[in-house]
Amino acid sequence: MTTSPRFGYGSQDELPQEMLALADGISSLPAVYRQRLEPLMLRIMESTRRRRRILRLVQEALSQLRLDMKYLLFDLEATRRERDAYRRSLESERGEE
């Protein structure tokens, strides 16, 4: 008798292949062992998914921070150029007087 996997895998790329293989192995165990191991495996799988979601969020936040820093540096340089141009125009006006 073959049993279908009892674990909700979700997206296959969310979990490492080794973990999926372990879940398949647990699902093929006799019921007495499977009942003890399945809840533990489900908790581990959910924890892994949660960590991956958190990691993805952190990576997105870092990417956004890098982009924001580029915009801020560009703005700073533009402001400095405007300031220097304004100083030069003030100095040239004072020199003409």
DSSP file (Angstrom, degrees, kcal/mol; ACC not computed):
  #  RESIDUE AA STRUCTURE BP1 BP2  ACC     N-H-->O    O-->H-N    N-H-->O    O-->H-N    TCO  KAPPA ALPHA  PHI   PSI    X-CA   Y-CA   Z-CA
    1    1 A M              0   0    0      0, 0.0     2,-0.4     0, 0.0     0, 0.0   0.000 360.0 360.0 360.0 125.2    0.0    0.0    0.0
    2    2 A T        -     0   0    0      0, 0.0     2,-0.4     0, 0.0    26,-0.0  -0.781 360.0-151.4 -98.5 143.0    1.4    3.3   -1.0
    3    3 A T        -     0   0    0     -2,-0.4     3,-0.1    24,-0.0    24,-0.0  -0.883  13.4-125.9-112.5 145.0    0.6    6.4    0.9
    4    4 A S        -     0   0    0     -2,-0.4     0, 0.0     1,-0.1     0, 0.0  -0.567  45.9 -83.8 -82.3 153.4    0.5    9.9   -0.5
    5    5 A P        -     0   0    0      0, 0.0    -1,-0.1     0, 0.0    19,-0.1  -0.310  34.7-159.9 -58.7 136.1    2.6   12.6    1.3
    6    6 A R        +     0   0    0     17,-0.2     2,-0.4    -3,-0.1    18,-0.1   0.501  62.0  95.2 -96.2  -5.4    0.7   14.0    4.3
    7    7 A F  S    S-     0   0    0     16,-0.1     2,-1.1     1,-0.0     3,-0.1  -0.711  76.8-128.1 -91.0 135.9    2.7   17.1    4.5
    8    8 A G        -     0   0    0     -2,-0.4    -2,-0.1     1,-0.2    -1,-0.0  -0.700  28.4-176.9 -79.7 101.4    1.5   20.3    2.9
    9    9 A Y        -     0   0    0     -2,-1.1     2,-0.2     1,-0.2    -1,-0.2   0.811   8.4-170.7 -73.1 -29.7    4.6   21.2    0.9
   10   10 A G        +     0   0    0     -3,-0.1     2,-0.3     4,-0.1    -1,-0.2  -0.518  64.0   6.9  69.8-143.1    3.4   24.5   -0.5
   11   11 A S  S >  S-     0   0    0     -2,-0.2     3,-1.7     1,-0.1     4,-0.5  -0.560  73.4-137.5 -72.7 131.9    5.7   25.8   -3.1
   12   12 A Q  G >  S+     0   0    0     -2,-0.3     3,-0.5     1,-0.3    -1,-0.1   0.762 100.8  58.0 -64.4 -25.2    8.5   23.2   -3.8
   13   13 A D  G 3  S+     0   0    0      1,-0.2    -1,-0.3     3,-0.0     4,-0.1   0.519  89.9  74.0 -85.3  -2.2   11.2   25.9   -3.8
   14   14 A E  G <  S+     0   0    0     -3,-1.7    -1,-0.2    -5,-0.2    -2,-0.2   0.811  97.4  47.3 -76.5 -29.1   10.4   27.1   -0.3
   15   15 A L  S <  S-     0   0    0     -3,-0.5    -1,-0.0    -4,-0.5    30,-0.0  -0.867  91.9-104.1-117.8 145.8   11.9   24.0    1.3
   16   16 A P     >  -     0   0    0      0, 0.0     4,-1.8     0, 0.0     3,-0.4  -0.316  30.9-119.7 -62.7 149.7   15.3   22.3    0.8
   17   17 A Q  H  > S+     0   0    0      1,-0.2     4,-2.4     2,-0.2     5,-0.2   0.840 113.2  58.7 -60.0 -34.4   15.1   19.1   -1.2
   18   18 A E  H  > S+     0   0    0      1,-0.2     4,-2.3     2,-0.2    -1,-0.2   0.891 105.2  49.5 -63.3 -38.5   16.6   17.2    1.8
   19   19 A M  H  > S+     0   0    0     -3,-0.4     4,-2.4     2,-0.2    -1,-0.2   0.894 110.3  49.9 -68.3 -38.9   13.7   18.3    4.0
   20   20 A L  H  X S+     0   0    0     -4,-1.8     4,-2.2     2,-0.2    -2,-0.2   0.893 110.6  50.4 -65.5 -38.4   11.2   17.2    1.4
   21   21 A A  H  X S+     0   0    0     -4,-2.4     4,-2.4     2,-0.2    -2,-0.2   0.901 109.9  50.4 -65.3 -40.1   12.9   13.8    1.2
   22   22 A L  H  X S+     0   0    0     -4,-2.3     4,-2.6     2,-0.2    -2,-0.2   0.913 109.3  51.1 -63.4 -42.2   12.8   13.5    5.0
   23   23 A A  H  X S+     0   0    0     -4,-2.4     4,-2.3     2,-0.2   -17,-0.2   0.900 110.2  49.5 -62.1 -40.9    9.1   14.3    5.0
   24   24 A D  H  X S+     0   0    0     -4,-2.2     4,-0.9     2,-0.2    -1,-0.2   0.910 110.8  50.4 -63.5 -40.9    8.5   11.7    2.3
   25   25 A G  H >< S+     0   0    0     -4,-2.4     3,-0.5     1,-0.2     4,-0.3   0.904 110.6  48.9 -62.6 -41.4   10.5    9.2    4.4
   26   26 A I  H >< S+     0   0    0     -4,-2.6     3,-1.4     1,-0.2    -1,-0.2   0.887 106.7  56.3 -65.3 -39.0    8.4   10.0    7.5
   27   27 A S  H 3< S+     0   0    0     -4,-2.3    -1,-0.2     1,-0.3    -2,-0.2   0.724 105.2  53.0 -68.1 -18.5    5.2    9.6    5.6
   28   28 A S  T << S+     0   0    0     -4,-0.9    -1,-0.3    -3,-0.5    -2,-0.2   0.460  89.0 103.7 -94.6   0.1    6.2    6.1    4.6
   29   29 A L  S <  S-     0   0    0     -3,-1.4    -3,-0.0    -4,-0.3     0, 0.0  -0.332  87.6 -83.4 -73.9 160.7    6.9    5.0    8.2
   30   30 A P    >>  -     0   0    0      0, 0.0     4,-2.7     0, 0.0     3,-0.8  -0.295  47.0-106.1 -59.0 152.4    4.5    2.8   10.2
   31   31 A A  H 3> S+     0   0    0      1,-0.3     4,-2.5     2,-0.2     5,-0.2   0.816 116.1  59.9 -54.3 -38.0    1.7    4.8   11.8
   32   32 A V  H 3> S+     0   0    0      1,-0.2     4,-0.6     2,-0.2    -1,-0.3   0.902 115.0  34.0 -61.7 -41.9    3.1    4.5   15.3
   33   33 A Y  H <> S+     0   0    0     -3,-0.8     4,-2.0     2,-0.2     3,-0.5   0.874 115.4  57.0 -79.4 -39.2    6.3    6.3   14.4
   34   34 A R  H  X S+     0   0    0     -4,-2.7     4,-2.9     1,-0.2    -2,-0.2   0.889 101.8  56.2 -60.0 -40.8    4.7    8.6   11.9
   35   35 A Q  H  < S+     0   0    0     -4,-2.5    -1,-0.2     1,-0.2    -2,-0.2   0.822 111.2  44.4 -63.0 -30.8    2.3   10.0   14.5
   36   36 A R  H  < S+     0   0    0     -4,-0.6     4,-0.5    -3,-0.5    -1,-0.2   0.837 120.3  38.8 -80.7 -33.6    5.2   11.0   16.7
   37   37 A L  H  X S+     0   0    0     -4,-2.0     4,-2.6     2,-0.1     5,-0.2   0.789  99.9  71.0 -91.0 -29.6    7.3   12.5   13.9
   38   38 A E  H  X S+     0   0    0     -4,-2.9     4,-2.9     1,-0.2     5,-0.2   0.918  97.6  49.2 -58.5 -47.4    4.8   14.3   11.7
   39   39 A P  H  > S+     0   0    0      0, 0.0     4,-2.0     0, 0.0    -1,-0.2   0.904 113.4  48.2 -60.6 -37.5    4.0   17.1   14.2
   40   40 A L  H  > S+     0   0    0     -4,-0.5     4,-2.2     2,-0.2    -2,-0.2   0.923 112.5  48.1 -65.4 -43.7    7.7   17.8   14.7
   41   41 A M  H  X S+     0   0    0     -4,-2.6     4,-2.7     1,-0.2    -1,-0.2   0.899 109.6  52.6 -64.7 -40.7    8.3   17.8   10.9
   42   42 A L  H  X S+     0   0    0     -4,-2.9     4,-2.5    -5,-0.2    -1,-0.2   0.906 109.6  49.2 -61.8 -41.0    5.4   20.1   10.3
   43   43 A R  H  X S+     0   0    0     -4,-2.0     4,-2.3    -5,-0.2    -2,-0.2   0.906 112.2  48.3 -64.2 -41.0    6.8   22.6   12.9
   44   44 A I  H  X S+     0   0    0     -4,-2.2     4,-2.4     2,-0.2    -2,-0.2   0.913 111.8  49.6 -65.3 -42.3   10.3   22.4   11.3
   45   45 A M  H  X S+     0   0    0     -4,-2.7     4,-2.4     2,-0.2    -2,-0.2   0.920 112.5  46.7 -63.8 -43.8    8.8   22.9    7.8
   46   46 A E  H  X S+     0   0    0     -4,-2.5     4,-2.5     1,-0.2    -1,-0.2   0.899 111.6  51.5 -65.3 -39.8    6.8   25.9    9.0
   47   47 A S  H  X S+     0   0    0     -4,-2.3     4,-2.5     2,-0.2    -1,-0.2   0.901 110.0  49.6 -62.6 -41.2    9.8   27.4   10.8
   48   48 A T  H  X S+     0   0    0     -4,-2.4     4,-2.3     2,-0.2    -2,-0.2   0.917 111.1  48.8 -64.9 -43.9   11.9   27.0    7.7
   49   49 A R  H  X S+     0   0    0     -4,-2.4     4,-2.3     2,-0.2    -2,-0.2   0.916 111.5  50.3 -61.2 -42.6    9.2   28.7    5.5
   50   50 A R  H  X S+     0   0    0     -4,-2.5     4,-2.5     1,-0.2    -2,-0.2   0.915 110.3  49.5 -63.0 -43.7    9.0   31.6    8.0
   51   51 A R  H  X S+     0   0    0     -4,-2.5     4,-2.8     1,-0.2    -1,-0.2   0.904 110.9  49.9 -62.3 -40.9   12.8   32.0    8.1
   52   52 A R  H  X S+     0   0    0     -4,-2.3     4,-2.4     2,-0.2    -1,-0.2   0.893 110.3  50.0 -66.2 -38.5   12.9   32.1    4.3
   53   53 A R  H  X S+     0   0    0     -4,-2.3     4,-2.3     2,-0.2    -2,-0.2   0.925 112.4  47.9 -63.3 -43.4   10.1   34.7    4.2
   54   54 A I  H  X S+     0   0    0     -4,-2.5     4,-2.6     2,-0.2    -2,-0.2   0.924 111.4  50.0 -63.1 -44.5   11.9   36.8    6.7
   55   55 A L  H  X S+     0   0    0     -4,-2.8     4,-2.6     1,-0.2    -1,-0.2   0.912 110.1  50.5 -60.4 -42.7   15.2   36.5    4.8
   56   56 A R  H  X S+     0   0    0     -4,-2.4     4,-2.2     2,-0.2    -1,-0.2   0.906 111.0  49.0 -61.9 -41.8   13.4   37.5    1.6
   57   57 A L  H  X S+     0   0    0     -4,-2.3     4,-2.5     2,-0.2    -2,-0.2   0.907 111.3  49.3 -64.6 -41.6   11.9   40.6    3.4
   58   58 A V  H  X S+     0   0    0     -4,-2.6     4,-2.5     2,-0.2    -2,-0.2   0.911 110.7  50.3 -64.0 -42.4   15.3   41.6    4.7
   59   59 A Q  H  X S+     0   0    0     -4,-2.6     4,-2.1     1,-0.2    -2,-0.2   0.902 111.5  48.2 -63.4 -40.4   16.9   41.2    1.3
   60   60 A E  H  X S+     0   0    0     -4,-2.2     4,-2.4     2,-0.2    -2,-0.2   0.905 111.0  50.9 -65.4 -40.7   14.1   43.4   -0.2
   61   61 A A  H  X S+     0   0    0     -4,-2.5     4,-2.4     1,-0.2    -2,-0.2   0.904 110.2  49.5 -64.1 -40.7   14.6   46.0    2.5
   62   62 A L  H  X S+     0   0    0     -4,-2.5     4,-2.5     2,-0.2    -1,-0.2   0.894 109.9  51.0 -65.0 -39.5   18.3   46.1    1.9
   63   63 A S  H  X S+     0   0    0     -4,-2.1     4,-2.2     2,-0.2    -2,-0.2   0.922 111.4  47.5 -62.8 -43.1   17.8   46.5   -1.8
   64   64 A Q  H  X S+     0   0    0     -4,-2.4     4,-2.8     1,-0.2    -2,-0.2   0.898 110.8  52.1 -65.1 -39.8   15.4   49.4   -1.2
   65   65 A L  H  X S+     0   0    0     -4,-2.4     4,-2.5     2,-0.2    -2,-0.2   0.911 108.8  50.5 -62.5 -42.5   17.9   51.0    1.2
   66   66 A R  H  X S+     0   0    0     -4,-2.5     4,-2.0     2,-0.2    -2,-0.2   0.921 112.0  47.4 -61.3 -43.5   20.7   50.7   -1.3
   67   67 A L  H  X S+     0   0    0     -4,-2.2     4,-2.2     1,-0.2    -2,-0.2   0.926 111.4  50.4 -64.1 -44.1   18.5   52.4   -3.9
   68   68 A D  H  X S+     0   0    0     -4,-2.8     4,-2.5     1,-0.2    -1,-0.2   0.887 108.7  53.0 -60.3 -39.0   17.4   55.1   -1.5
   69   69 A M  H  X S+     0   0    0     -4,-2.5     4,-2.7     2,-0.2    -1,-0.2   0.898 107.3  51.6 -64.3 -39.8   21.1   55.7   -0.6
   70   70 A K  H  X S+     0   0    0     -4,-2.0     4,-2.4     2,-0.2    -2,-0.2   0.925 111.2  47.5 -62.3 -43.5   21.9   56.2   -4.3
   71   71 A Y  H  X S+     0   0    0     -4,-2.2     4,-2.6     1,-0.2    -2,-0.2   0.908 112.2  49.8 -63.2 -41.4   19.1   58.7   -4.7
   72   72 A L  H  X S+     0   0    0     -4,-2.5     4,-2.6     2,-0.2    -2,-0.2   0.907 111.1  48.5 -65.3 -41.2   20.3   60.6   -1.6
   73   73 A L  H  X S+     0   0    0     -4,-2.7     4,-2.5     2,-0.2    -1,-0.2   0.902 111.7  50.1 -64.9 -40.4   23.9   60.7   -2.8
   74   74 A F  H  X S+     0   0    0     -4,-2.4     4,-2.3    -5,-0.2    -2,-0.2   0.934 112.4  47.2 -61.3 -45.1   22.7   62.0   -6.2
   75   75 A D  H  X S+     0   0    0     -4,-2.6     4,-2.6     2,-0.2    -2,-0.2   0.894 110.8  52.1 -63.6 -40.6   20.6   64.6   -4.5
   76   76 A L  H  X S+     0   0    0     -4,-2.6     4,-2.4     2,-0.2    -1,-0.2   0.926 110.6  47.3 -62.1 -45.4   23.5   65.6   -2.2
   77   77 A E  H  X S+     0   0    0     -4,-2.5     4,-2.5     2,-0.2    -2,-0.2   0.907 112.3  49.7 -63.6 -41.4   25.8   66.0   -5.2
   78   78 A A  H  X S+     0   0    0     -4,-2.3     4,-2.5     2,-0.2    -2,-0.2   0.908 110.8  50.1 -63.6 -41.3   23.2   68.1   -7.1
   79   79 A T  H  X S+     0   0    0     -4,-2.6     4,-2.5     2,-0.2    -2,-0.2   0.904 110.4  49.9 -63.8 -41.0   22.7   70.3   -4.0
   80   80 A R  H  X S+     0   0    0     -4,-2.4     4,-2.7     2,-0.2    -2,-0.2   0.912 110.4  49.9 -64.5 -41.4   26.4   70.8   -3.7
   81   81 A R  H  X S+     0   0    0     -4,-2.5     4,-2.4     2,-0.2    -2,-0.2   0.920 112.0  48.2 -62.5 -42.5   26.7   71.8   -7.4
   82   82 A E  H  X S+     0   0    0     -4,-2.5     4,-2.4     2,-0.2    -2,-0.2   0.908 112.0  49.8 -63.7 -41.3   23.8   74.2   -7.0
   83   83 A R  H  X S+     0   0    0     -4,-2.5     4,-2.5     2,-0.2    -2,-0.2   0.931 111.9  47.3 -62.7 -45.9   25.4   75.7   -3.9
   84   84 A D  H  X S+     0   0    0     -4,-2.7     4,-2.5     1,-0.2    -2,-0.2   0.892 112.1  50.0 -64.0 -40.0   28.8   76.1   -5.6
   85   85 A A  H  X S+     0   0    0     -4,-2.4     4,-2.2     2,-0.2    -1,-0.2   0.904 111.2  49.2 -64.8 -40.5   27.2   77.7   -8.7
   86   86 A Y  H  X S+     0   0    0     -4,-2.4     4,-2.4     2,-0.2    -2,-0.2   0.905 110.5  50.6 -65.6 -41.2   25.3   80.1   -6.4
   87   87 A R  H  X S+     0   0    0     -4,-2.5     4,-2.9     2,-0.2     5,-0.2   0.928 110.2  49.9 -61.3 -44.7   28.5   81.0   -4.5
   88   88 A R  H  X S+     0   0    0     -4,-2.5     4,-2.4     1,-0.2    -1,-0.2   0.902 110.8  49.1 -62.0 -39.8   30.3   81.7   -7.8
   89   89 A S  H  X S+     0   0    0     -4,-2.2     4,-1.9     2,-0.2    -1,-0.2   0.893 112.3  48.5 -67.9 -37.3   27.4   83.9   -9.0
   90   90 A L  H  X S+     0   0    0     -4,-2.4     4,-2.4     2,-0.2    -2,-0.2   0.921 112.5  48.5 -65.3 -43.4   27.4   85.8   -5.7
   91   91 A E  H  X S+     0   0    0     -4,-2.9     4,-2.0     1,-0.2    -2,-0.2   0.881 111.2  49.5 -65.2 -37.8   31.2   86.3   -5.9
   92   92 A S  H  X S+     0   0    0     -4,-2.4     4,-1.3    -5,-0.2    -1,-0.2   0.871 110.4  50.8 -70.1 -34.3   31.0   87.5   -9.5
   93   93 A E  H  X S+     0   0    0     -4,-1.9     4,-0.9     2,-0.2    -2,-0.2   0.902 111.9  47.5 -67.2 -40.7   28.3   90.0   -8.5
   94   94 A R  H  < S+     0   0    0     -4,-2.4     3,-0.3     1,-0.2    -2,-0.2   0.858 109.0  54.7 -68.4 -33.8   30.4   91.3   -5.7
   95   95 A G  H  < S+     0   0    0     -4,-2.0    -1,-0.2     1,-0.2    -2,-0.2   0.808 105.1  53.1 -69.3 -28.9   33.4   91.5   -7.9
   96   96 A E  H  <        0   0    0     -4,-1.3    -1,-0.2     1,-0.2    -2,-0.2   0.726 360.0 360.0 -77.9 -21.8   31.5   93.7  -10.4
   97   97 A E     <        0   0    0     -4,-0.9    -1,-0.2    -3,-0.3    -2,-0.2   0.488 360.0 360.0 -79.0 360.0   30.5   96.2   -7.8
